[in-house]
Amino acid sequence: MAAGLVISAPASGVGKTTLTLALARAWRHRGLNVQCFKSGPDYIDPAFHAAATGRASVNVDSWAMDRGAISHLVSRGADADVVLAEGSMGLFDGVAARGVSGTGATADIAEMLGWPVVLVIDPSGQAQTAAAIAAGLRDYRPGVRLAGVVLNRVASPRHEDLVRRALSDAGIAVFGALPRHAEISLPKRHLGLVQAEEQAEIGKLIDEAARFVAEHVDLDAVLRSAASWTPQPAANGLNVTPPGQRIALARDAAFSFVYPHMLEAWRGAGAEISTFSPLSDEAPDASADVCWLPGGYPELHAGKIAANTRFRSGLRAFAETRPVHGECGGYMVLGTALTDADGVRHEMTGLLGLETSFAKRRMHLGYRLATLAAPMPGHRPSARLRGHEFHYSTILAQPDTPLAVVHDATGAVIAETGSQRGHATGTFFHLIAEDR
């Protein structure tokens, strides 16, 4: 029987990922089997989880997924000793309008699974107020149970003592206090953490985080606070149809944002996936029947993509007879041109008329519900697709036939409709699931 916990915080940037990785690796050093999940639409953190545990991690999302899909995904933790779900943003942060089974908040997952929450609290610039914040989070939603807190970035022993006393008076357990320790900071860039596969020293960094946390946190007390958990049988799994039988998937530093559960669902349905690297000037597998370009950081590699003629000509030849789909960064590369942050315009593959620019950054962030006006690989017209958009590009032109009518989580229609031309389709959102 596994023990389940949710790692959350009052806000982003407090240290949830670092604590999750450190706990997972520290317990693994003790011989425990640890399974991680990510609550919400972050597609970067699961790779860090896998590096820490040696087990694949996936996203669970209450806005985009129903309870059956979430139960199906978390059932992979049945053979683990400890299961950790890392939250997104603050504990109760989600969207205003409810989605399939919730608002996308971490609290939805905690209540749904019955797992208590360990809060990471950063008391910088405060003392007793940290206890008021923790108590407010504890009492805000009756179905969500607080196990205790870990303090992060405490300034001094005196500072720690003040916060500990206030939390004790509020009846809240303190599992440990972490002083500032720059050596275990994870590097970031504009869409979040620098990806795990880009960091050669990620194993050493996680080991150091585990050593540091084990020195300052009562690991046994945290483990005792976890809820005994046995997965409930799921009546149904994910509603995901593979885009084809043989899928050519772009995969390198410019094309890496794809949800692990999507790839697993494709393979589980019998699809075969072959990867290729546009940055290495590789073309998609000629024997594949569909090509998929996920998101990533094409803006950081635009010059190289523009210069890689074998990739561009191979993709264009593929698209003459078979479907090609791009998500976000992949969509931009299917377009006519991409202007980088320095204002340099780079020619892309030209399968679609989309032109984008990073010269004037504008953040696009949020859940998306798209009703397809035309088919895209794996999905028929009128299908309702749930996904998430996060990028900083500006649309200069989007002249092709709109692929979908797209709404944000409030129901407002947005301009990022996606595009369709010939066998090429693209969307700015990353697909999470299709409505049943």
Protein Blocks (a to p, Z undefined) as FASTA:
>chain_A
ZZddddddfbehilmmmmmmmmmmmmmmnopacddddedjbfklmmmmmmmnopacdddd
fklpcfklmmmmmmmmmmpmbdcdddehjfklccfbdcfklnoiaklmmmmnopacdddd
dfehiaklmmmmmmmmmmmpmklccfbdcdehiabfklmmmmmmmmmmnopacfbdcddd
fklpccddfkbccdfklmmklmmmmmmmmmmmmmmpcfklmmmmpccddddddfbdcddd
dfbfbdcddddfklmcccfklmmmmmmnopacddddfklopacdfkbcbdcddedjfklm
mmmmmmmmmlmmmmmmmmmmpccddehjlmmmmmmbdcdfkopacddehlamcdcdfkbg
cddedddddddfbdcehiaehiacddddddfbdcfbdfbccfbdcddfkopacfblopae
hjbccdfbdcfbdcZZ
